[in-house]
Amino acid sequence: MSWNDKYEAVIGLEVHAQLATSSKLFCGDSTAFGAAPNTHISPITMGHPGTLPKTNKKAVEYAIRMGLACGCEIEKDNYFARKNYFYPDLPKGYQISQHTTPICKGGHVTIQTSDGERKVQLNRIHMEEDAGKSIHDLDEAFTCIDLNRAGTPLVEIVTEPDLFSADEAWQYVTEVRRLVRWIGICDGNMEEGSLRCDANVSIRLKGETKLGTKVEVKNLNSIRNVKKAIEYEIERMVALVEKGGTVQQQTRSFDATTDTTFAIRDKEEANDYRYFPDPDLAPFHLTDDFIQTVQSALPALPAELKKRYQSAYGLSAYDAAQLCDEKETTDYFTAVIRHTNQYKAVANWMLGPLRQYLNENGTNFGTLTLPAELLAELIKMVEDGKVNFSVASSKLLPALLAGEGSPMVIAEKMNLLQVSDSAELEAWVNGALESMPDKVAEYKKGKKGLIGLFVGEVKKRSQGKADPKMVTQLLEQKLNN
């Protein structure tokens, strides 16, 4: 019997997203990634006596932007609290966070499941500063501390215990990463630590309503690891309970080399942190005008755009979803359709030849050098029958991407324009038929599928310049007489 016939997993996630500000949450130190250790620090980052922090307005704006994108209630009266605990990479001996008054309350993130769309309910989104980084593998005898990251602004996006499988957690983190990138508040780079996830996992018997004892798995730095860690924890807890054991509330870490977790400490409760309002930071009030300004600057979100692409442009659900996968893709689509109303053709080109080119070159639509108006011109040439799609994608597109000029200029230079002159077409068609008399005889006996063979032969003789529609019509006239 599988465990999910008897037990139900209940999961809550805490996603920490580093905000893409150029300076830290409470001082002007740079947040740039990759600098030499301990160079982006100052007396304020280090918490030296007599220093006074000042709140980064852009970080507040970004937190509101995330809350609005998730349909949260925005808290107008805010303050920061000190969360007291000791850790070597926490230079002040406390972390500045929001405890009683998270800036965003409630809200949801929509995910796709096997049963369709589902809204994962959020508890809160709050702001806090990041800690530094402990590095354990540079020196055999010592742990190295890099405080460049300390003080970097974060939002922590906290769900309710509203996820019920590792797959749902995977979908949720994927969607959150897409969303923070989409609205421009975080680069979502989990490899560099700018997006990290803690997973709270518990199990209970099916039909129970009371939550089981939870275990928190900390600092999961890839979507794969989120899924693997949760899968392992569920299996571990079920096996433990089935043997008569009791799940202990604790904090665990994930070992990516073995796909297992291990205990690192007993879980602290909120009162262990001795929260109190930070005396050096004034409370701040958000006006309706400021919130409305942030709302006005939000781009259209993926869910809204998918519906618009299907209803207004007649695209399939699949095409709409693919075009809304990344904001750079959507931005390029928007730019191209300013120059053409051939929406399906634009989608086909972007999701076909162009995406193949981008994948092969390890890049995306954000760095594509092909001007939108030139792609629209190429599409028009195909629609007008001046070149066929095969020639346009295999010969014209590479030349366009190399910056060799406009589609028409390149087509003329490469002698690729389709020929629709009936005399020239007829000569190619006659030549094709005369070269395959046996196939002509078979066609006339009923093998109508051979028409493709004849079209291919004409294409070869014309070096792709024969208009395939006219060729097909001409072949059928000659073969059916």
Buried (B, 14 or more C-beta within 10 A) or exposed (E): EEBBEEBBBBBBBBBBBBBBBEBBBBBEBBBEBEEEBBEBBBEBBBBEEEBEBEBBEBBBBBBBBBBBBBBBEBBBEBBBBBBBEEEEBBBBEBBBBBBEBBBBBBBBBBBEEEEEEBEBBBBBBBBBBBBBBEBEEEEEEEEBBBBBBBBBBBBBBBBBBBBBBBBBBBBBBBBBBBBBBBBBBBBBBBEEBBBBBBBBBBBBEEEEEEEBBBBBBBEBBBBEBBBBBBBBBBBBBBEBBEEEEEBEBBBBBBBEEEBBBEEEEEBEEEEEBEBEBBEBBEEBEBEEEBBEEBEEEBBEBBEEBBEBBBEEBEBEEEBBBBBBBBBBBBBBBEBBBEBBEBBEBBBBBBBEBBBEBBEEEEEBBEEBEBBBBBBBBBBBBBEEBBBBBEBBBEBBBEBBBEEBBBBBEBBEEBEBBBBBEEEEBBEBBEEBBEEBEEBBEBBEEEEEEBBEBBBEBBBEBBEBBBBBEBBBEBBBEBBEE
